[in-house]
Amino acid sequence: MTKTKFRTLLIDDKKTHIRTDRVCRTFEEGIEALTGEGPWNTLYLDFDLDDKGSPPRNGMSILEFLNNNPEYIPDEIIPISASSSYNSLLSEKIRLIMKKKVY
């Protein structure tokens, strides 16, 4: 019997204290990991990705991508912003997205 590895992804521009299999610091890296290196069991997601693109992209942009591409939704998405307000925004969107999860 083959055991499937539990895989974790962190998309955050600064945090280093969360142990994961893969760390992505930008929106682009995060999308590449979600689409090319998945599936992921758990995604740790920060709101602020310090992305200077036009328009600037953040954790909500990652969630919008997942909303439009439900085949890449991980089993669990955990908001990790230092701001409780941003965590609330992320959590609200996560609840809606998880309803679209493809199993």
C-alpha positions in Angstrom: 0.0 0.0 0.0 1.4 3.4 -1.0 1.2 6.2 1.5 0.4 9.6 0.1 2.6 12.4 1.5 0.9 15.3 3.3 2.0 18.4 1.4 2.0 22.0 2.7 2.4 25.3 0.9 3.1 28.8 2.3 2.4 31.9 0.3 3.8 34.8 2.2 6.3 37.5 1.5 8.1 37.4 4.9 7.1 34.7 7.4 9.7 32.1 8.1 8.5 30.4 11.3 5.9 28.1 9.5 7.4 24.8 8.4 6.1 23.8 5.0 7.2 21.7 2.0 7.3 24.8 -0.2 7.5 28.6 0.4 6.4 31.1 -2.2 7.1 34.8 -1.7 5.1 36.4 -4.6 1.8 36.0 -6.3 3.5 34.5 -9.4 5.4 31.9 -7.4 2.3 31.0 -5.6 0.3 30.4 -8.7 3.1 28.4 -10.2 3.2 26.1 -7.1 -0.5 25.7 -7.0 -0.8 24.8 -10.7 2.5 23.0 -11.3 3.5 21.3 -8.1 0.2 20.3 -6.5 -2.0 18.9 -5.3 -1.6 20.5 -1.9 -3.2 19.4 1.4 -2.8 22.7 3.2 -2.2 26.2 2.0 -1.0 28.8 4.6 -1.9 32.2 3.0 -1.0 35.7 4.0 -3.0 38.8 2.9 0.0 41.0 2.1 2.3 39.6 -0.5 4.2 42.9 -1.0 3.5 42.5 -4.7 4.2 45.8 -6.6 2.5 44.6 -9.8 -0.2 46.6 -11.5 -2.7 46.1 -10.0 -1.0 45.0 -6.8 -1.8 41.3 -6.0 -2.3 39.9 -2.5 -3.8 36.9 -0.8 -7.2 37.8 -2.0 -5.8 37.6 -5.6 -4.6 34.1 -4.9 -8.1 33.2 -3.6 -9.7 34.8 -6.7 -7.5 32.6 -8.8 -8.6 29.5 -6.9 -12.3 30.6 -7.1 -11.9 30.7 -10.9 -9.8 27.5 -11.0 -11.4 25.1 -8.4 -9.3 22.1 -9.6 -6.3 23.7 -7.7 -8.1 24.3 -4.4 -6.1 22.6 -1.6 -7.9 20.5 1.1 -7.5 23.3 3.6 -6.6 27.0 3.4 -5.4 28.7 6.6 -5.2 32.5 6.7 -2.0 33.7 8.5 -2.1 37.5 8.4 -0.9 39.4 11.4 -4.0 41.6 11.0 -7.2 40.1 12.4 -9.2 42.3 9.9 -7.3 40.8 7.0 -7.7 37.3 8.4 -11.5 37.9 8.6 -11.6 39.0 4.9 -9.5 35.9 3.9 -11.6 33.6 6.0 -14.9 34.9 4.4 -13.6 34.2 0.9 -12.1 30.9 1.9 -15.5 29.6 3.1 -17.0 30.4 -0.3 -14.2 28.9 -2.2 -14.1 25.6 -0.3 -17.7 25.0 -1.5 -16.2 24.7 -5.0 -13.5 22.2 -4.1 -13.1 19.4 -6.6 -12.6 16.0 -4.9 
